Amino acid sequence: MVRAALILAFGAVLAAGLPSPGLYLAIGLGLAAIGTGYLAYARRGSPGGSRIAAAAAITVGMMGVALGAVRVVMVLAAIDRIDRMLG
């Protein structure tokens, strides 16, 4: 489960740099990474290394969500700017 969380998290960060649907993909993958990482981190019987890796997946997933959200805000600001320019 930790590997899946890490793959989702790094996929979210990579998707944040992709064109058009990448920002939504980054948000979705980031949320999935956070949830999966939390489930892996919550297992008390897991070894310490896997719990640290799960916490890292949560952190990187949050970065993916933040990057995707920033791109959504930039797109909305650009649409508003174009709307004001056209009248």
C-alpha positions as CSV (number, residue, x, y, z in Angstrom):
1,M,0.0,0.0,0.0
2,V,2.9,2.3,0.7
3,R,4.3,1.8,-2.9
4,A,0.8,2.7,-4.3
5,A,0.7,5.8,-2.2
6,L,4.1,6.9,-3.4
7,I,3.3,6.2,-7.0
8,L,0.1,8.2,-6.7
9,A,1.9,11.1,-5.0
10,F,4.7,11.4,-7.5
11,G,2.2,11.0,-10.3
12,A,0.3,13.9,-8.9
13,V,3.4,16.1,-8.9
14,L,4.2,15.1,-12.4
15,A,0.6,15.6,-13.6
16,A,0.7,19.2,-12.3
17,G,3.1,20.0,-15.2
18,L,1.0,18.4,-17.9
19,P,-1.3,20.4,-20.2
20,S,-5.0,20.9,-19.9
21,P,-6.4,17.9,-17.9
22,G,-3.2,17.7,-15.9
23,L,-4.3,20.1,-13.2
24,Y,-7.4,18.1,-12.4
25,L,-5.5,14.8,-12.6
26,A,-2.9,16.3,-10.1
27,I,-5.7,17.2,-7.7
28,G,-7.3,13.7,-8.0
29,L,-4.1,11.8,-7.7
30,G,-2.9,13.9,-4.8
31,L,-6.1,13.3,-2.9
32,A,-5.8,9.6,-3.6
33,A,-2.2,9.6,-2.4
34,I,-3.2,11.4,0.8
35,G,-5.9,8.9,1.5
36,T,-3.8,5.9,0.7
37,G,-0.8,7.2,2.6
38,Y,-3.0,7.9,5.6
39,L,-4.3,4.3,5.6
40,A,-0.8,3.0,5.4
41,Y,0.5,5.3,8.1
42,A,-2.4,4.4,10.5
43,R,-1.2,0.8,10.7
44,R,0.5,0.6,14.1
45,G,2.1,-2.7,13.4
46,S,4.0,-1.6,10.3
47,P,7.7,-1.1,10.4
48,G,9.0,2.4,10.9
49,G,10.4,2.7,7.4
50,S,7.1,2.0,5.7
51,R,5.3,4.5,8.0
52,I,7.8,7.2,7.2
53,A,7.4,6.4,3.5
54,A,3.6,6.7,4.0
55,A,4.1,10.1,5.6
56,A,6.3,11.1,2.7
57,A,3.5,10.1,0.3
58,I,1.1,12.2,2.2
59,T,3.4,15.2,2.0
60,V,4.2,14.8,-1.7
61,G,0.4,14.3,-2.3
62,M,-0.3,17.5,-0.6
63,M,2.3,19.2,-2.9
64,G,0.5,17.8,-5.9
65,V,-2.9,19.0,-4.7
66,A,-1.4,22.5,-4.0
67,L,0.3,22.7,-7.4
68,G,-3.0,21.6,-9.1
69,A,-5.0,24.1,-7.1
70,V,-2.6,26.9,-8.0
71,R,-3.0,26.1,-11.7
72,V,-6.8,26.1,-11.3
73,V,-6.6,29.6,-9.7
74,M,-4.3,30.8,-12.5
75,V,-6.7,29.5,-15.1
76,L,-9.6,31.2,-13.4
77,A,-7.7,34.5,-13.1
78,A,-6.8,34.3,-16.8
79,I,-10.4,33.7,-17.8
80,D,-11.5,36.7,-15.6
81,R,-8.8,38.9,-17.2
82,I,-9.9,38.0,-20.7
83,D,-13.5,38.6,-19.8
84,R,-12.6,42.1,-18.5
85,M,-10.6,42.8,-21.7
86,L,-13.4,41.9,-24.0
87,G,-15.9,44.1,-22.2
